[in-house]
Amino acid sequence: MAALVLRPGCRLDGPALYRHVEQLLPPYARPRFLRLQERLAMTETFKQQKVRLAQEGFDPARVPDPLFLLDETTKAYVPLGPVLWEGVLDGRLRI
């Protein structure tokens, strides 16, 4: 998973981001999940709070931030809602 902060007034373009990531990263290094945040949580020493994000996971029912899933079939990052989440859990959707 990667946590992103968008510039004010910008929105996530799932297909464009997929193309960008596809060009720059090998398949094993591409983030399968994206989490959009208003700001990155930092420690007192200005390090990202990655442990907390990892502990929260990517369950859309538990995470208040918008989540996106790398969808290889549509070649885009798509919003991760309850239907896709269930597909990931029961193995219908491979990640």
DODRENTOR-549728 format. One line per 3 residues: for each residue x, y, z of C-alpha. Coordinates in pm, 1 decimal. Each point is the difference from the previous one (the first is absolute). Example, Ala and Ser with C-alpha at 12.3 -4.5 7.8 and 13.67 -1.06 7.14 Angstrom:
<sites>
1230.0/-450.0/780.0 ~ 137.0/344.0/-66.0;
</sites>
This chain:
<sites>
0.0/0.0/0.0 ~ 103.7/356.1/-63.6 ~ -139.4/303.9/180.1;
-46.1/305.1/-221.4 ~ -82.3/364.0/57.3 ~ -141.7/178.8/-302.5;
53.8/366.2/-67.2 ~ -302.8/217.2/77.9 ~ -251.1/-9.5/-282.8;
147.7/-314.2/-156.8 ~ -165.0/-338.1/-27.0 ~ 140.3/-347.3/-52.2;
2.3/-110.0/-363.4 ~ 3.6/-378.7/36.5 ~ 90.4/-94.6/-359.8;
272.7/267.0/-28.8 ~ 154.9/-98.9/331.4 ~ -6.7/-365.1/-105.5;
187.7/84.3/-322.5 ~ 254.0/206.0/194.1 ~ 62.3/-274.4/255.6;
14.8/-264.0/-275.2 ~ 277.2/192.9/-178.4 ~ 210.3/63.2/310.0;
-37.7/-308.8/218.2 ~ 28.5/-374.3/-56.5 ~ -320.8/-195.1/73.2;
112.8/-117.3/344.5 ~ 67.5/357.9/114.5 ~ -328.0/160.3/-109.1;
-223.4/97.8/291.6 ~ -310.1/-217.8/-2.6 ~ -187.6/241.3/226.7;
-2.2/379.1/24.4 ~ -121.2/202.7/293.6 ~ -79.4/366.5/-59.7;
61.5/221.5/299.2 ~ -43.8/369.4/63.8 ~ 345.3/5.7/159.4;
262.8/-256.1/93.2 ~ 17.9/-91.2/367.2 ~ 349.1/72.4/129.9;
193.3/-80.1/315.7 ~ 173.7/261.1/213.3 ~ 316.3/-63.3/-202.9;
-181.3/57.1/-331.9 ~ -21.1/-365.7/-103.7 ~ -314.9/-143.3/-153.4;
-214.1/-208.7/234.6 ~ 9.3/-310.2/-217.7 ~ -58.0/-246.4/283.9;
-338.0/151.8/84.5 ~ -104.7/-6.4/-365.2 ~ 104.9/-364.5/-30.6;
-191.5/-91.6/315.3 ~ -316.4/165.9/-131.3 ~ 25.2/-204.9/-319.3;
-223.4/52.8/-301.4 ~ -349.0/-96.4/113.7 ~ -229.2/275.1/-136.9;
-231.0/-45.6/299.8 ~ 284.7/82.2/242.2 ~ 204.5/257.0/-191.6;
-154.4/347.7/-25.0 ~ 217.2/107.5/-295.5 ~ -87.5/-78.7/-363.6;
162.7/-325.1/-113.2 ~ 84.5/-112.3/-352.2 ~ 92.9/-339.3/-141.3;
232.9/-73.8/-290.3 ~ -228.3/-172.1/-251.0 ~ 203.1/-184.1/-263.3;
-306.5/-76.7/-214.3 ~ -97.8/365.9/-49.9 ~ 359.6/124.7/28.8;
-95.8/263.4/254.8 ~ -14.1/73.8/369.6 ~ -367.0/-36.8/92.1;
-184.2/96.3/320.7 ~ 5.7/-284.5/252.6 ~ -354.1/-44.1/123.8;
-178.9/-282.1/182.1 ~ -53.5/-210.7/-315.2 ~ 366.7/5.0/-103.7;
103.9/-50.3/362.4 ~ -209.9/-317.7/20.0 ~ 155.8/-117.8/-326.8;
348.0/44.7/147.0 ~ -94.2/-184.1/319.8 ~ -158.7/-300.1/-168.5;
267.1/-28.8/-270.6 ~ -213.7/91.2/-301.3 ~ 221.9/304.6/-49.7;
370.2/-76.4/-11.5 ~ 242.8/260.2/126.0;
</sites>
